[in-house]
Amino acid sequence: MKLLTLLLKPLGNPLAKSLGLPLALVLALGGCAGEDGEAWRTGAGSVLEGVLTGGALGENEIALGLKEALRVGTDRVVDNLGQVDGFNADPKVHIPLPKVLAQAQSSLRLIGAAGLVDDLELRINRAAEQATPVAKDIFWGAITSLTFEDVDAIYRGPNDAATQYLDRTTRGSLNDAMRPIVDDALADAGAVAAYDSIIEQAKLAPFLPDLKTDLTNHVLGRAMDGMFGYLALEEAAIREDPLKRSTTLLKRVFGGTT
């Protein structure tokens, strides 16, 4: 209700003045839905039906379209990366070994640690895949919190403007939510044990440097970079590629159809 009260106040921003009550109601519905994305979609759909019957494309539709584009893009990326081999089998986002281990990889193979090294690389990708699904609710929270100014800046911005907004507003929360999942996944899958074994075997080769590193931070940083990288591609495609506009609203807003 606080959000609805704010939206209904007279605002100085020209975009805010023109968006009017329909968008205010949609944004309020989004805020009230919390983690329940389906409730938001139901509420937004009923308002959208009235907006579409008005004919011409208005700024309230633009705002709804941006939210829909973010919903579609984030759902696609999270669903694709948050499955088995979502990271591991995709060369664009596959998470390599931490730099210190990668640089010593050939030497580790010489001392018989090849199997442990290969297993560790698989396990860190599996950890990212297990942690990715929690991003969906966090992205939804950021989407429903879009302000009039955010909508204006994103719509007029570059092809990755929405991705930049999500990166700026969610990376910290993603890090906090994904960290315990990554920690547990690395431990349960044996990645930590494999890493400890590599460290022990490396001690037998005095020519190797200190191989200690933070596996969790490595996985988190790479996983988030992969998500945002694909989000940028999805956003650009929705803006530019008609085939990616999977809903009527997206076709109207980004394709100019009536």
N, C-alpha and C positions, 0 to 999 in steps of 0.2 A: 504494500500500500504506500510505503514511503516513495517508491519509484514512481507510482502512478501520480501521486501528488506533485512530485517534481516535474513530471512531463506535462502536466496540465497548467503549470504556471506560465504567465507570459514570458517569452524568451526573446532575447535580442538577436539571436542568430537567425538569418533569413531562412535557412534550411529548417531549423527547428519550428519556425512559425508555420511553414507550409506543410509540414508532415501531418499535423492535426491529430484528432482523436483516434482514428483507426490504428495508427502505428503506436500511439501511446498505450492502447489496450493490448496490442500484441506484445510490446515490450514488457508490460506489466504481467501478462500471462507467462512470459518467459521467466521473469524473475520469481514468480510464485511457484513455478513448476519445480525449481531446484534441480535435483538430479533426474527428475522424471521427464526425459526428453519427449516421450509420447504425449504427455499432457500438453506440453508446449505446442507440439505439432497440431493437436486437435484444436486448441484455442486459436492458433494462428490461421489454421485452415478456414475456420468459420469467418474470421475477419477478412481473410484474403478473398473469399468468395464474393463478399460485398464490394471489395476494391476492384476486382476484375470486371464486375458488371458495369463499372463506370466508364469503360472504353479506353480512354487515353492513358498512356503510361504516366504515372505521377511519382512524386518523390517518396510517397509512402510505399509504393511498389518497389522502388529502388532499394529502400531500406530492407524490406522483406526479402528481396532478391539476394541481397548481400548475405543476409543471415542463412538463406537457403543454400547459397553457394558454399558458405563455410561449413554448413551441416553436411552437404554432399561430399565435399572435399575431405573433411576430417574423417568421416565415416569410411570412405574408400581407403584412405591411407592407413588408418588404424586397423581395419579389417585385413588388409593385405599384409602388413608387416607383423601383426600380432598372431600369426599362425606359424606352424612348423615350416621352417625354411624361408620364412618371410624375409629375414635378414641373411641367413646363411647361404641361400642359393641365389641371391640377387647381387650381382657384382657391383651394382651402383651403391648399395648400402651395406654390403658384407663387412663385418667388423674384423679387421686384422688383429694380429697380436699387438700388444703394446710395443712401442718403438724400441725399448731397451731389449725386449725379447726377440723382436724381428731382426734386429741387427746382429744378434748372437745366434740366430737360428741355424745357420750352417755349422757353426762350431758345436752346438748342442746335438746335432745329428751325428757328429763325429764321436761323441762320447756316449752314444746309444740312447739319447733322449728324444728321438724323432717321434715315436708314438705318443709320448706325453705332450709334445709340442702340438702335434696335429689335433689331439683330443682337446687340449685347452682351447684352441681356436674355435672348435665346434661348440664347446660349452659356453663361451662368452657370447656367441651368437644366439644360442638357445636362451640364455638369460635375458637378452634384449627382447626376444620374441615373447617370452612369458610376461615381461613387465609392460609391454606396449599397450595392451587393452585398457589399462586404467586411465590412459590419456583421453579416452572418449568423454568421460564426465567432466574432466578438467577443461577440455576444449569447449564443451557445451556451456560451462559456467562463463567462460570468456565471451562466447557468442551472445548470450542473453544479457551480458553487461555492456554491450555496445552503446555508446552515447550518440547523439545527433552529430557531434563533431567527428567522432570515429567514422560514422557512416559516410559523411561528406568526404573526409580525407581518403578513405579506402576507395570509394567509387571514382574519385578524380585522380587517384594515385597510380603508380606503376602496376604492372601485371602481378607483382608479388606483394602489394600493399597489405592485403588481408593476412598473408603469411607473416609479414613483419609485425603486424599487430599481435597475432597469436604468439609469436616468438617472444615478443617484449612482455606480454602479460601472463604467459603460462609457463615459461621455462623453469622458473623457480619452484612452482608448485609441482610440475612434472618431476623435477629432480627429487623433491621430498617424497612424492607418492611412489615413484618407481624404485627408489633406493632399497627399501627393505625387501622388495620382491627380487631385485637383482642379487642382493646379498644371499637370500635364501636359495635362489636358483643356483648360484655358483657353488654354494656349499652342498646342496642336495645332489647336484649333478656330478659332483666329484671334481669340479674345476679347481677349487681351493687345494684339495689334496694333490691334484696333478701339478699345480703350480709349486706347492711346497716340495714335491719330489724333484721338480726341475731345479729348484734352488739348491737342494742337497747335492744333486748330481753335478751341478755347475761348480761346486766347491772342489770337485776332483780335478778340475781344469783351471789351474792358477792363471791362465792367460785370459779368462773370461772376466768381464766387469761385474759389478754388483747388479744383479738382475731384479732386485726388489722394486715393485711398483704397485700402484693402487688399481687393482682389477675393476673394482666397482665403479670408480670415477671414469675409468677408460670406457666401460660399457655404457654408462649413462650419457657421457658426452657424445659418443658415436651414435647411440640410438636416437637421441634427440636431433642431432644433425641430420640423420637419415629421414626422420619424420618430417622435419621442416623443409628439407630438400624436396621431398615428394609433394608436400603441400603446395610449394611454390609452383611445381609443374602442374598440379591439378587446378590451381587457381588460374594460371595462364591459359590452360586448355579450356576451362569453362568460359573464360572471357573471349577466346578466339575461335574455338572449335565447336560448331553447331552440334556435332555428334555427342559432345560431352554434356550438353544441356538436357538433363534427364527429366526435367519437370516443366510444366507449362509456364510457371513463374520465371524460371531461369531463361527460357526461350524469349519471353517478353522483355525481361530486363537487359539481358546481354545480347539478344539478337534483334531487338527493336520490333518484334512482331506484335500484332494487335489482335 
